[in-house]
Amino acid sequence: MTNEQLFTEEFEEEYGYKYSKTFQEVYTYCKAGSRHFLTETRNNFEENCIKHIKIKIYGIPYDADDATADEMTTYPGKAIKVGTIEGYLILAKIIEKRGYNLYDLCDEKSSELEFIISALCESGGVMKANNITEPIDIFYLHEISFENKEFEDQLYHDILSSMQDIVMSHTNVYPEMLVYYPAPLPYDNRLDQIQRAIATEAAGQTIEYSLKTDAIRSDPTIDSDYEDEERLAITEDQINMVLGNRVQGQTYPEEAKNMAIWNEFEFAGFDEWKNTRVLYYIDEG
């Protein structure tokens, strides 16, 4: 054992695990209800660096007097609820600094985030196209829901235009990129279903072939000519279909765009990345 290994073991025993003899677990706690466990794991890191957040939006009526307005500002529950912002704050800077892979963490978090990150990274990706060489923090907007259509008509643009400042005020992080994936209108997706069925069949045959060839290698007397039999070959895109991951170039057709929502985002400065239907905004300041 080297001196370095001996020092590390002594240090861990004296400091890193000393409390474990007394407590089942040790953590910090704040009024917001968040916790930080001193025995931090990969999962805790993922939760801290890809945070699901909900921000409630309230409004003070135009005809409210000063006293009522002050009360509503002090106690938001007395104000008029406008809606809710929901999304994920992706702290790509610290993810890379800690040596983690952004795509892998997003994939572990949810298929929704895997879809978004892979769309941004394919074919060179948004970062390369915009000459961004360092990681930037991203807010992926899952949804803005409104209490009624009137609030949506009046405030959608203002909320989108203030999104970075809103996230900053609630998280102390100013995301340099905003991303949104508008849900499609109903459309004929039979081709998608056929492709997924073929991919599933190909995957099944590939697994069966692999198991049989492994058996042949261990016992050459078993159907030694099996390797010459015809079978479906599964591609990387088909593997992604079976796994439910994004297939490069996969998207919904132009006619399925919800133009009412699409126009709101374009008016707020968002662009579509190629034909992915992923809308993004990068702060150039």
Secondary structure as GFF3:
##gff-version 3
##sequence-region A 1 285
A	DSSP	alpha_helix	3	11	.	.	.	ID=ss1
A	DSSP	pi_helix	12	16	.	.	.	ID=ss2
A	DSSP	three_ten_helix	18	21	.	.	.	ID=ss3
A	DSSP	beta_strand	27	29	.	.	.	ID=ss4
A	DSSP	beta_strand	35	37	.	.	.	ID=ss5
A	DSSP	alpha_helix	42	49	.	.	.	ID=ss6
A	DSSP	beta_strand	50	59	.	.	.	ID=ss7
A	DSSP	alpha_helix	66	74	.	.	.	ID=ss8
A	DSSP	three_ten_helix	76	78	.	.	.	ID=ss9
A	DSSP	beta_strand	80	90	.	.	.	ID=ss10
A	DSSP	alpha_helix	92	97	.	.	.	ID=ss11
A	DSSP	alpha_helix	102	109	.	.	.	ID=ss12
A	DSSP	alpha_helix	111	121	.	.	.	ID=ss13
A	DSSP	three_ten_helix	122	124	.	.	.	ID=ss14
A	DSSP	alpha_helix	125	129	.	.	.	ID=ss15
A	DSSP	beta_strand	138	146	.	.	.	ID=ss16
A	DSSP	alpha_helix	149	161	.	.	.	ID=ss17
A	DSSP	alpha_helix	163	171	.	.	.	ID=ss18
A	DSSP	beta_strand	177	180	.	.	.	ID=ss19
A	DSSP	alpha_helix	190	218	.	.	.	ID=ss20
A	DSSP	three_ten_helix	226	228	.	.	.	ID=ss21
A	DSSP	alpha_helix	236	243	.	.	.	ID=ss22
A	DSSP	three_ten_helix	254	256	.	.	.	ID=ss23
A	DSSP	alpha_helix	259	267	.	.	.	ID=ss24
A	DSSP	beta_strand	271	272	.	.	.	ID=ss25
A	DSSP	beta_strand	279	282	.	.	.	ID=ss26
###
